[in-house]
Amino acid sequence: MMNTSTLPKSSLKIRGIQYRDLNAIASLLQQRLSVEYNSRQEILLQKIEQYQSFYGLLQLSKLFPFSFTNDFYLYVAQKDEQILGFIQVAPFNNTRSTWKVEQVLINYNTSISHLLIGNRSIGSQLLRHCFEKIWEARTWILEVNINEKNTLGLYRENGFQPLAQITYWHCQPEILEKLAQQEPNLPNLLPVSNADAKLLYQLDCVSMPPMLRQIFDRHLDDFKMNLWSFLSEKIYEWLNHIEEISAYVFEPQRKAAIGYFKLALSKDGSKPHEAILTVHPAYTWLYPKLLSQMATLIKTFPSQSLGVSSSDYQPEREEYLEKLGAQRVDQNLLMSRSVWHKLREAKPLESLSLPEVLNGLKPAQTPIPTHWAKSWLEKTSNTQSHSSESPTDKT
């Protein structure tokens, strides 16, 4: 957890979450969810309830090389012993050069004088705290619903610019039943392992525009899973009653992966199944085949809808989902901003005098000419001596 950061002008404290904050945050989330459903808030509420139930086990896991709370980066804003809001962030890639703002939530039940601290709102101060304290982050990304005007304004105010539009769809159970009746005919559909990381990395790179590729900054390690990650993922599946299945389509002539999917299947039918789908832009005919394959796998699980996303740079996917009769659930805006941290000078530039600057430019020792320099100097001196001789001397 991060050290407490105190802003003296506002007497607002922003610090890492503590166990005693969980009840206040859970009640804030429940209050928001009772007004309007939000999937990110629902997921966070489940995480907090699991953290409270397995607190001892999660604390013990910190003694091992892996931890089940690695993505539990929450920072709260506190004033007068009251939680005014919080921010949830998480590293987006393995090198942790890109971080994601999962959500910013403000407690609007507090007095109006508490909502605006100094010249910045609580949301802005929470964002700035993360920008300043998480030094390894060079780029920040986030998703925000286009209808959340206040939240969108907060992010724009703090330097976030739009990258792409992402639409979330639900394929209803009756649509999945029809798809499952079709034969996908994918002979080169293979299960995913660490040996396929290079193929999946290449597919990920070619499936998105260069700007997104640069911002996401994914590398080969982002498509591999070590033993500790595997164990933590299996425990996460057990806690949330889900089963994950992933596979990719191999193109033998080009020796490349041209399609990939990862399914998170709900074992108890309490929530929709979720799918991550990646298709090579030159093989868009794979969309119906991969969805048919996923529908075939879903048949053995409780009847639920399937959630899948599309971006505005994937027109073929959106066209196919519309033709299929899938239901639009959310339309989000993907945004990003970069962060450049200023390095403090060891000695202020204003205090340096001109002699000190010139002395600093002097070489540490007398330069020694190289063999080439010596021969050039000798040749130059001989030429000058010959030119200086008079005609009588030559005779």
ZIURQUI-V77965 format. One line per field, one symbol per residue. phi: phi as a letter, one per 20 degrees, with the letter a starting at -180 (. if undefined). psi: psi as a letter, one per 30 degrees, with the letter a starting at -180 (. if undefined). burial: + if it has 16 or more other ideal C-beta (glycine too) atoms within 10 Angstrom, else -. Layout:
# ZIURQUI-V77965
phi: ???
psi: ???
burial: ???
This chain:
# ZIURQUI-V77965
phi: .effddeffdleddbffcffefffffffffffffebfbfffffffffffffffdgffffffffdfdbfdfedeccddcblmcferbcdcafecffmecddefaccdeeeffffefddmecffgffffffffeeefffdcdcaccffeefffffffffdnedfdadcddccefgffffffffeeflcfdecfebffeffffffffffecfgffgffflecgffddcefffffffffffffdlccdccbbdddffelbedabbcddeefdmfbffccdcccfgecfffgfffffffffffgedgfbfdebdbdfecffffffffffnfefdccddecbbdcdefefffcgffeeefgfffffefffbffdffgffffffffffffffffefeffffe
psi: lllkjkjeefgkkkllkleffeeeeeeeeeeeffekkkeeeeeeeeeeeeeeeheeeeeeffflflkfgfgijkkkkkkhgkjfllkklkkelefgfklkjelkkkjgflleffejjbgkleeeeeeeeeeeeiffkfkkllkkkffieeeeeeeefggkkkelkkkklkjleeeeeeeffkjeiifgjklklffgeeeeeeeeefflleeeeeeehkaeffglkleeeeeeeeeeeeeghlkkkkllkkjeefhlkfkklkkjkjeggfllkkkkkkkkffhfffeeeeeeeeeeefeflkkllkkllllfgieeeeeeeeefglkkeljlkkllllkjkkkkkekkeffkleeeeeeffklelkkkkleeeeeeeeeeeeeeeeffkleeee.
burial: ----+-+--+-++++-+---++--++-++--+-----+--+--++-++-++------+--+----+++---++++++++---+++++++-+++---+++++++++++--+---+--+--++++++++-+++--+--++++++++------++-++--+-+--++-++++++++-++--++---+-+--+--+---++-+++-++--++---+--++++---++++------+-------+-+----++++-----+++++++++++----+++++-++++---+-++-++++++++++--+--++++++++-++--++-++--+-+---+-++++++----------------------------------------------------------
